[in-house]
Amino acid sequence: MTETYQRIVLASRPQGRVTADNFRLERAPVPEPGPGQLRVRNHFLSLDPYMRGRMEETKSYAESQKPGETMLDIGCGWGALSI
């Protein structure tokens, strides 16, 4: 059986206030790490106000989040597998 993980993706760009409808919870296969890579099991994820700005399609110091992509931020985890 293929190992999977859960991810939250941006389903749509917010129009006004952010709502739960702007996100989607998905299950995806865990990719194997390549040479020199490390798989990390995430235990903590920071949810920061700057993420709201990344949901907009505007020029900023941080790249805009694209709909359908996993929400990105800073987290803390432990190494689970390396090759």
C-alpha positions in Angstrom: 0.0 0.0 0.0 1.3 3.4 -0.9 2.0 5.7 2.0 0.0 9.0 1.8 -0.1 12.3 3.6 -2.7 15.1 4.0 -2.1 18.5 2.6 -4.1 21.7 2.5 -4.3 23.4 -0.9 -5.5 26.8 -1.9 -8.7 26.0 -3.8 -9.5 29.5 -4.8 -8.3 33.1 -4.2 -10.3 34.8 -1.5 -12.7 37.6 -2.5 -12.9 39.6 0.6 -12.5 37.6 3.8 -10.8 34.2 3.8 -13.3 31.3 4.3 -12.9 27.6 4.6 -14.2 27.3 1.0 -10.9 28.8 -0.2 -9.1 25.6 0.9 -9.3 21.9 0.2 -7.9 19.0 2.2 -6.3 16.4 -0.1 -4.5 13.1 0.4 -1.5 12.5 -1.8 1.2 9.8 -2.1 4.4 10.5 -0.2 7.2 11.0 -2.7 10.5 9.1 -2.2 13.4 11.5 -1.4 16.0 11.8 -4.1 19.8 11.8 -3.6 20.8 14.3 -0.9 17.2 14.9 0.1 15.5 14.2 3.5 11.9 13.3 4.2 10.6 15.2 7.3 7.6 14.3 9.3 6.1 17.7 10.1 4.8 18.1 13.7 4.2 21.9 13.9 3.2 24.4 11.3 3.2 28.2 11.6 0.2 30.0 10.3 1.2 33.6 9.8 -0.7 36.8 8.8 1.7 37.2 5.8 0.0 34.1 4.2 -3.1 36.2 3.5 -1.0 38.4 1.2 0.4 35.3 -0.6 -3.1 34.3 -1.5 -3.5 37.4 -3.7 -2.1 37.6 -7.2 0.0 40.7 -6.6 3.6 41.6 -6.7 5.2 41.2 -3.3 8.4 40.2 -1.5 6.9 36.6 -1.4 5.7 34.7 -4.4 2.0 34.4 -4.7 0.4 31.1 -3.8 -1.1 29.4 -6.9 -4.6 27.8 -6.6 -4.2 24.0 -6.4 -0.8 24.1 -4.7 0.0 23.1 -1.1 -0.1 26.0 1.3 3.5 26.8 2.3 4.9 28.2 5.5 7.5 27.4 8.1 7.2 24.2 10.2 9.1 22.0 12.5 9.6 18.3 12.1 11.9 15.3 12.5 13.8 13.5 9.9 11.9 10.3 8.8 13.9 9.0 5.9 17.0 9.9 3.9 18.9 8.4 1.0 
